[in-house]
Amino acid sequence: MKIRLAMYKALKAINVPEQQIEAVIQALDTDRHLSSAVKFDPDIAQFRAELSRFEVSLVIDIGLMLFLMVAILFAGIAFIH
């Protein structure tokens, strides 16, 4: 609440029109609300942790598939010769 009042006084002191002052304060409140929701929302933190685990699993799976493809390629070359 103090930030809103300080922002209002600062903008009023430099002769910003009332409508623009309200728009700036609303934008500031919206931005603050969204950033605090992202920082403190446990669902988002849980989602990020799950996404991180999925990423590690995906990297391991891709590495295993590449290893198997190379092994099959070498086995095929050895079988042909």
N, CA, C and O atoms as a printed pandas DataFrame, in Angstrom:
     atom_number atom_name residue_name chain_id  residue_number  x_coord  y_coord  z_coord
0              1         N          MET        A               1    0.825   -1.195    0.000
1              2        CA          MET        A               1    0.000    0.000    0.000
2              3         C          MET        A               1    0.866    1.255    0.000
3              4         O          MET        A               1    0.521    2.246   -0.643
4              5         N          LYS        A               2    1.983    1.218    0.714
5              6        CA          LYS        A               2    2.871    2.376    0.758
6              7         C          LYS        A               2    3.477    2.655   -0.609
7              8         O          LYS        A               2    3.705    3.808   -0.974
8              9         N          ILE        A               3    3.734    1.597   -1.356
9             10        CA          ILE        A               3    4.326    1.773   -2.686
10            11         C          ILE        A               3    3.344    2.474   -3.608
11            12         O          ILE        A               3    3.728    3.338   -4.396
12            13         N          ARG        A               4    2.078    2.102   -3.507
13            14        CA          ARG        A               4    1.058    2.746   -4.345
14            15         C          ARG        A               4    0.992    4.237   -4.060
15            16         O          ARG        A               4    0.950    5.050   -4.984
16            17         N          LEU        A               5    0.983    4.598   -2.780
17            18        CA          LEU        A               5    0.892    6.004   -2.402
18            19         C          LEU        A               5    2.144    6.769   -2.829
19            20         O          LEU        A               5    2.052    7.888   -3.333
20            21         N          ALA        A               6    3.303    6.167   -2.626
21            22        CA          ALA        A               6    4.550    6.815   -3.024
22            23         C          ALA        A               6    4.601    7.006   -4.543
23            24         O          ALA        A               6    5.029    8.050   -5.034
24            25         N          MET        A               7    4.161    5.990   -5.272
25            26        CA          MET        A               7    4.144    6.086   -6.734
26            27         C          MET        A               7    3.169    7.183   -7.175
27            28         O          MET        A               7    3.474    7.965   -8.075
28            29         N          TYR        A               8    2.004    7.234   -6.539
29            30        CA          TYR        A               8    1.011    8.260   -6.877
30            31         C          TYR        A               8    1.591    9.661   -6.638
31            32         O          TYR        A               8    1.479   10.541   -7.492
32            33         N          LYS        A               9    2.203    9.853   -5.480
33            34        CA          LYS        A               9    2.760   11.172   -5.159
34            35         C          LYS        A               9    3.875   11.558   -6.118
35            36         O          LYS        A               9    3.960   12.709   -6.548
36            37         N          ALA        A              10    4.733   10.597   -6.456
37            38        CA          ALA        A              10    5.850   10.889   -7.361
38            39         C          ALA        A              10    5.348   11.261   -8.755
39            40         O          ALA        A              10    5.836   12.208   -9.371
40            41         N          LEU        A              11    4.374   10.507   -9.237
41            42        CA          LEU        A              11    3.844   10.809  -10.564
42            43         C          LEU        A              11    3.056   12.116  -10.574
43            44         O          LEU        A              11    3.103   12.868  -11.547
44            45         N          LYS        A              12    2.339   12.382   -9.496
45            46        CA          LYS        A              12    1.573   13.634   -9.396
46            47         C          LYS        A              12    2.527   14.835   -9.345
47            48         O          LYS        A              12    2.222   15.902   -9.879
48            49         N          ALA        A              13    3.682   14.649   -8.697
49            50        CA          ALA        A              13    4.653   15.736   -8.565
50            51         C          ALA        A              13    5.245   16.144   -9.911
51            52         O          ALA        A              13    5.661   17.290  -10.082
52            53         N          ILE        A              14    5.286   15.230  -10.853
53            54        CA          ILE        A              14    5.830   15.582  -12.171
54            55         C          ILE        A              14    4.722   15.810  -13.194
55            56         O          ILE        A              14    4.947   15.738  -14.402
56            57         N          ASN        A              15    3.517   16.086  -12.685
57            58        CA          ASN        A              15    2.371   16.497  -13.513
58            59         C          ASN        A              15    1.915   15.436  -14.519
59            60         O          ASN        A              15    1.576   15.757  -15.658
60            61         N          VAL        A              16    1.909   14.186  -14.094
61            62        CA          VAL        A              16    1.364   13.122  -14.942
62            63         C          VAL        A              16   -0.157   13.149  -14.776
63            64         O          VAL        A              16   -0.650   13.297  -13.658
64            65         N          PRO        A              17   -0.906   13.010  -15.874
65            66        CA          PRO        A              17   -2.372   13.016  -15.779
66            67         C          PRO        A              17   -2.895   11.866  -14.900
67            68         O          PRO        A              17   -2.286   10.800  -14.809
68            69         N          GLU        A              18   -4.024   12.119  -14.268
69            70        CA          GLU        A              18   -4.618   11.174  -13.308
70            71         C          GLU        A              18   -4.867    9.794  -13.926
71            72         O          GLU        A              18   -4.606    8.776  -13.285
72            73         N          GLN        A              19   -5.362    9.753  -15.148
73            74        CA          GLN        A              19   -5.641    8.469  -15.804
74            75         C          GLN        A              19   -4.361    7.668  -16.016
75            76         O          GLN        A              19   -4.355    6.451  -15.836
76            77         N          GLN        A              20   -3.304    8.328  -16.388
77            78        CA          GLN        A              20   -2.033    7.632  -16.599
78            79         C          GLN        A              20   -1.437    7.160  -15.279
79            80         O          GLN        A              20   -0.814    6.100  -15.219
80            81         N          ILE        A              21   -1.627    7.940  -14.228
81            82        CA          ILE        A              21   -1.149    7.521  -12.907
82            83         C          ILE        A              21   -1.837    6.227  -12.501
83            84         O          ILE        A              21   -1.188    5.289  -12.039
84            85         N          GLU        A              22   -3.150    6.181  -12.673
85            86        CA          GLU        A              22   -3.902    4.970  -12.308
86            87         C          GLU        A              22   -3.469    3.779  -13.147
87            88         O          GLU        A              22   -3.375    2.661  -12.640
88            89         N          ALA        A              23   -3.204    4.011  -14.427
89            90        CA          ALA        A              23   -2.762    2.921  -15.301
90            91         C          ALA        A              23   -1.405    2.376  -14.864
91            92         O          ALA        A              23   -1.187    1.165  -14.863
92            93         N          VAL        A              24   -0.505    3.269  -14.496
93            94        CA          VAL        A              24    0.818    2.845  -14.042
94            95         C          VAL        A              24    0.708    2.049  -12.749
95            96         O          VAL        A              24    1.355    1.011  -12.602
96            97         N          ILE        A              25   -0.096    2.520  -11.822
97            98        CA          ILE        A              25   -0.248    1.837  -10.536
98            99         C          ILE        A              25   -0.901    0.467  -10.729
99           100         O          ILE        A              25   -0.497   -0.501  -10.085
100          101         N          GLN        A              26   -1.892    0.374  -11.596
101          102        CA          GLN        A              26   -2.512   -0.926  -11.865
102          103         C          GLN        A              26   -1.522   -1.886  -12.514
103          104         O          GLN        A              26   -1.483   -3.069  -12.175
104          105         N          ALA        A              27   -0.727   -1.378  -13.442
105          106        CA          ALA        A              27    0.279   -2.233  -14.081
106          107         C          ALA        A              27    1.305   -2.711  -13.061
107          108         O          ALA        A              27    1.727   -3.867  -13.101
108          109         N          LEU        A              28    1.704   -1.845  -12.160
109          110        CA          LEU        A              28    2.641   -2.218  -11.112
110          111         C          LEU        A              28    2.043   -3.287  -10.205
111          112         O          LEU        A              28    2.717   -4.261   -9.868
112          113         N          ASP        A              29    0.789   -3.117   -9.808
113          114        CA          ASP        A              29    0.118   -4.110   -8.958
114          115         C          ASP        A              29   -0.001   -5.454   -9.672
115          116         O          ASP        A              29    0.237   -6.504   -9.074
116          117         N          THR        A              30   -0.367   -5.416  -10.938
117          118        CA          THR        A              30   -0.497   -6.655  -11.709
118          119         C          THR        A              30    0.841   -7.368  -11.819
119          120         O          THR        A              30    0.918   -8.583  -11.637
120          121         N          ASP        A              31    1.893   -6.618  -12.115
121          122        CA          ASP        A              31    3.220   -7.209  -12.240
122          123         C          ASP        A              31    3.673   -7.798  -10.913
123          124         O          ASP        A              31    4.220   -8.901  -10.874
124          125         N          ARG        A              32    3.450   -7.073   -9.837
125          126        CA          ARG        A              32    3.839   -7.570   -8.513
126          127         C          ARG        A              32    3.058   -8.816   -8.149
127          128         O          ARG        A              32    3.612   -9.756   -7.580
128          129         N          HIS        A              33    1.778   -8.829   -8.473
129          130        CA          HIS        A              33    0.935   -9.985   -8.169
130          131         C          HIS        A              33    1.397  -11.211   -8.954
131          132         O          HIS        A              33    1.482  -12.306   -8.397
132          133         N          LEU        A              34    1.694  -11.037  -10.242
133          134        CA          LEU        A              34    2.125  -12.163  -11.065
134          135         C          LEU        A              34    3.482  -12.685  -10.633
135          136         O          LEU        A              34    3.689  -13.897  -10.583
136          137         N          SER        A              35    4.411  -11.792  -10.320
137          138        CA          SER        A              35    5.740  -12.248   -9.926
138          139         C          SER        A              35    5.704  -12.944   -8.569
139          140         O          SER        A              35    6.444  -13.903   -8.352
140          141         N          SER        A              36    4.856  -12.477   -7.652
141          142        CA          SER        A              36    4.766  -13.148   -6.356
142          143         C          SER        A              36    4.058  -14.486   -6.491
143          144         O          SER        A              36    4.360  -15.415   -5.742
144          145         N          ALA        A              37    3.124  -14.607   -7.426
145          146        CA          ALA        A              37    2.442  -15.890   -7.635
146          147         C          ALA        A              37    3.416  -16.931   -8.165
147          148         O          ALA        A              37    3.345  -18.101   -7.789
148          149         N          VAL        A              38    4.315  -16.513   -9.028
149          150        CA          VAL        A              38    5.282  -17.450   -9.589
150          151         C          VAL        A              38    6.291  -17.874   -8.530
151          152         O          VAL        A              38    6.679  -19.042   -8.483
152          153         N          LYS        A              39    6.714  -16.961   -7.695
153          154        CA          LYS        A              39    7.738  -17.275   -6.707
154          155         C          LYS        A              39    7.230  -18.167   -5.591
155          156         O          LYS        A              39    7.969  -19.036   -5.130
156          157         N          PHE        A              40    6.014  -17.988   -5.144
157          158        CA          PHE        A              40    5.554  -18.650   -3.938
158          159         C          PHE        A              40    4.504  -19.728   -4.167
159          160         O          PHE        A              40    4.011  -20.311   -3.202
160          161         N          ASP        A              41    4.157  -20.004   -5.394
161          162        CA          ASP        A              41    3.135  -21.008   -5.668
162          163         C          ASP        A              41    3.754  -22.398   -5.587
163          164         O          ASP        A              41    4.618  -22.729   -6.398
164          165         N          PRO        A              42    3.333  -23.222   -4.626
165          166        CA          PRO        A              42    3.934  -24.558   -4.491
166          167         C          PRO        A              42    3.622  -25.465   -5.672
167          168         O          PRO        A              42    4.398  -26.372   -5.968
168          169         N          ASP        A              43    2.491  -25.237   -6.360
169          170        CA          ASP        A              43    2.174  -26.055   -7.527
170          171         C          ASP        A              43    3.187  -25.836   -8.644
171          172         O          ASP        A              43    3.587  -26.784   -9.320
172          173         N          ILE        A              44    3.597  -24.593   -8.835
173          174        CA          ILE        A              44    4.581  -24.301   -9.876
174          175         C          ILE        A              44    5.933  -24.887   -9.499
175          176         O          ILE        A              44    6.636  -25.413  -10.362
176          177         N          ALA        A              45    6.304  -24.809   -8.245
177          178        CA          ALA        A              45    7.564  -25.395   -7.800
178          179         C          ALA        A              45    7.546  -26.914   -7.994
179          180         O          ALA        A              45    8.541  -27.502   -8.417
180          181         N          GLN        A              46    6.434  -27.531   -7.689
181          182        CA          GLN        A              46    6.304  -28.974   -7.874
182          183         C          GLN        A              46    6.361  -29.319   -9.368
183          184         O          GLN        A              46    6.988  -30.305   -9.755
184          185         N          PHE        A              47    5.715  -28.516  -10.193
185          186        CA          PHE        A              47    5.750  -28.739  -11.641
186          187         C          PHE        A              47    7.177  -28.627  -12.175
187          188         O          PHE        A              47    7.597  -29.440  -12.997
188          189         N          ARG        A              48    7.916  -27.630  -11.714
189          190        CA          ARG        A              48    9.297  -27.462  -12.170
190          191         C          ARG        A              48   10.165  -28.639  -11.751
191          192         O          ARG        A              48   11.009  -29.091  -12.525
192          193         N          ALA        A              49    9.967  -29.142  -10.535
193          194        CA          ALA        A              49   10.743  -30.293  -10.068
194          195         C          ALA        A              49   10.419  -31.526  -10.910
195          196         O          ALA        A              49   11.319  -32.274  -11.293
196          197         N          GLU        A              50    9.152  -31.734  -11.193
197          198        CA          GLU        A              50    8.744  -32.870  -12.016
198          199         C          GLU        A              50    9.292  -32.738  -13.432
199          200         O          GLU        A              50    9.729  -33.727  -14.020
200          201         N          LEU        A              51    9.276  -31.541  -13.978
201          202        CA          LEU        A              51    9.814  -31.293  -15.311
202          203         C          LEU        A              51   11.311  -31.570  -15.346
203          204         O          LEU        A              51   11.817  -32.104  -16.333
204          205         N          SER        A              52   12.015  -31.218  -14.296
205          206        CA          SER        A              52   13.450  -31.479  -14.214
206          207         C          SER        A              52   13.723  -32.978  -14.202
207          208         O          SER        A              52   14.634  -33.449  -14.883
208          209         N          ARG        A              53   12.932  -33.736  -13.426
209          210        CA          ARG        A              53   13.104  -35.192  -13.400
210          211         C          ARG        A              53   12.804  -35.797  -14.769
211          212         O          ARG        A              53   13.495  -36.718  -15.206
212          213         N          PHE        A              54   11.791  -35.290  -15.436
213          214        CA          PHE        A              54   11.452  -35.775  -16.767
214          215         C          PHE        A              54   12.582  -35.493  -17.751
215          216         O          PHE        A              54   12.893  -36.327  -18.602
216          217         N          GLU        A              55   13.190  -34.323  -17.634
217          218        CA          GLU        A              55   14.289  -33.955  -18.521
218          219         C          GLU        A              55   15.458  -34.919  -18.353
219          220         O          GLU        A              55   16.036  -35.369  -19.342
220          221         N          VAL        A              56   15.807  -35.237  -17.118
221          222        CA          VAL        A              56   16.902  -36.171  -16.864
222          223         C          VAL        A              56   16.567  -37.544  -17.444
223          224         O          VAL        A              56   17.413  -38.178  -18.075
224          225         N          SER        A              57   15.348  -37.996  -17.232
225          226        CA          SER        A              57   14.918  -39.285  -17.761
226          227         C          SER        A              57   14.974  -39.294  -19.286
227          228         O          SER        A              57   15.392  -40.284  -19.886
228          229         N          LEU        A              58   14.561  -38.211  -19.906
229          230        CA          LEU        A              58   14.569  -38.125  -21.358
230          231         C          LEU        A              58   15.988  -38.156  -21.907
231          232         O          LEU        A              58   16.242  -38.813  -22.917
232          233         N          VAL        A              59   16.905  -37.469  -21.269
233          234        CA          VAL        A              59   18.298  -37.461  -21.719
234          235         C          VAL        A              59   18.891  -38.868  -21.613
235          236         O          VAL        A              59   19.605  -39.307  -22.515
236          237         N          ILE        A              60   18.605  -39.563  -20.537
237          238        CA          ILE        A              60   19.105  -40.929  -20.365
238          239         C          ILE        A              60   18.521  -41.845  -21.438
239          240         O          ILE        A              60   19.244  -42.656  -22.017
240          241         N          ASP        A              61   17.237  -41.725  -21.707
241          242        CA          ASP        A              61   16.602  -42.558  -22.737
242          243         C          ASP        A              61   17.191  -42.294  -24.123
243          244         O          ASP        A              61   17.443  -43.235  -24.876
244          245         N          ILE        A              62   17.407  -41.052  -24.458
245          246        CA          ILE        A              62   17.987  -40.724  -25.762
246          247         C          ILE        A              62   19.410  -41.263  -25.856
247          248         O          ILE        A              62   19.800  -41.797  -26.895
248          249         N          GLY        A              63   20.180  -41.132  -24.795
249          250        CA          GLY        A              63   21.546  -41.677  -24.782
250          251         C          GLY        A              63   21.554  -43.179  -24.963
251          252         O          GLY        A              63   22.389  -43.711  -25.694
252          253         N          LEU        A              64   20.643  -43.865  -24.310
253          254        CA          LEU        A              64   20.549  -45.319  -24.445
254          255         C          LEU        A              64   20.170  -45.713  -25.871
255          256         O          LEU        A              64   20.730  -46.662  -26.420
256          257         N          MET        A              65   19.229  -44.997  -26.469
257          258        CA          MET        A              65   18.842  -45.302  -27.853
258          259         C          MET        A              65   19.997  -45.079  -28.822
259          260         O          MET        A              65   20.198  -45.876  -29.739
260          261         N          LEU        A              66   20.753  -44.007  -28.630
261          262        CA          LEU        A              66   21.904  -43.758  -29.498
262          263         C          LEU        A              66   22.956  -44.847  -29.345
263          264         O          LEU        A              66   23.534  -45.302  -30.332
264          265         N          PHE        A              67   23.200  -45.262  -28.113
265          266        CA          PHE        A              67   24.167  -46.333  -27.869
266          267         C          PHE        A              67   23.729  -47.622  -28.571
267          268         O          PHE        A              67   24.544  -48.287  -29.210
268          269         N          LEU        A              68   22.453  -47.973  -28.454
269          270        CA          LEU        A              68   21.951  -49.186  -29.094
270          271         C          LEU        A              68   22.024  -49.095  -30.618
271          272         O          LEU        A              68   22.344  -50.084  -31.278
272          273         N          MET        A              69   21.737  -47.944  -31.172
273          274        CA          MET        A              69   21.828  -47.772  -32.624
274          275         C          MET        A              69   23.261  -47.952  -33.112
275          276         O          MET        A              69   23.488  -48.608  -34.129
276          277         N          VAL        A              70   24.215  -47.389  -32.413
277          278        CA          VAL        A              70   25.623  -47.535  -32.790
278          279         C          VAL        A              70   26.048  -48.994  -32.644
279          280         O          VAL        A              70   26.759  -49.516  -33.502
280          281         N          ALA        A              71   25.623  -49.657  -31.568
281          282        CA          ALA        A              71   25.979  -51.065  -31.371
282          283         C          ALA        A              71   25.398  -51.931  -32.486
283          284         O          ALA        A              71   26.080  -52.821  -32.994
284          285         N          ILE        A              72   24.147  -51.682  -32.873
285          286        CA          ILE        A              72   23.528  -52.444  -33.966
286          287         C          ILE        A              72   24.246  -52.160  -35.281
287          288         O          ILE        A              72   24.449  -53.075  -36.079
288          289         N          LEU        A              73   24.630  -50.921  -35.518
289          290        CA          LEU        A              73   25.360  -50.561  -36.731
290          291         C          LEU        A              73   26.685  -51.312  -36.805
291          292         O          LEU        A              73   27.016  -51.891  -37.839
292          293         N          PHE        A              74   27.439  -51.305  -35.716
293          294        CA          PHE        A              74   28.727  -52.018  -35.702
294          295         C          PHE        A              74   28.523  -53.520  -35.845
295          296         O          PHE        A              74   29.308  -54.181  -36.525
296          297         N          ALA        A              75   27.492  -54.069  -35.221
297          298        CA          ALA        A              75   27.213  -55.507  -35.344
298          299         C          ALA        A              75   26.856  -55.836  -36.789
299          300         O          ALA        A              75   27.277  -56.869  -37.310
300          301         N          GLY        A              76   26.092  -54.979  -37.433
301          302        CA          GLY        A              76   25.744  -55.205  -38.839
302          303         C          GLY        A              76   26.960  -55.135  -39.736
303          304         O          GLY        A              76   27.100  -55.953  -40.646
304          305         N          ILE        A              77   27.829  -54.192  -39.507
305          306        CA          ILE        A              77   29.064  -54.086  -40.307
306          307         C          ILE        A              77   29.936  -55.310  -40.078
307          308         O          ILE        A              77   30.484  -55.858  -41.035
308          309         N          ALA        A              78   30.077  -55.751  -38.835
309          310        CA          ALA        A              78   30.897  -56.933  -38.543
310          311         C          ALA        A              78   30.296  -58.184  -39.162
311          312         O          ALA        A              78   31.039  -59.056  -39.614
312          313         N          PHE        A              79   28.987  -58.299  -39.196
313          314        CA          PHE        A              79   28.312  -59.467  -39.769
314          315         C          PHE        A              79   28.495  -59.518  -41.286
315          316         O          PHE        A              79   28.645  -60.597  -41.860
316          317         N          ILE        A              80   28.481  -58.340  -41.942
317          318        CA          ILE        A              80   28.635  -58.286  -43.397
318          319         C          ILE        A              80   30.039  -58.703  -43.805
319          320         O          ILE        A              80   30.202  -59.387  -44.815
320          321         N          HIS        A              81   31.054  -58.313  -43.050
321          322        CA          HIS        A              81   32.431  -58.658  -43.421
322          323         C          HIS        A              81   32.710  -60.007  -42.894
323          324         O          HIS        A              81   33.811  -60.525  -43.076
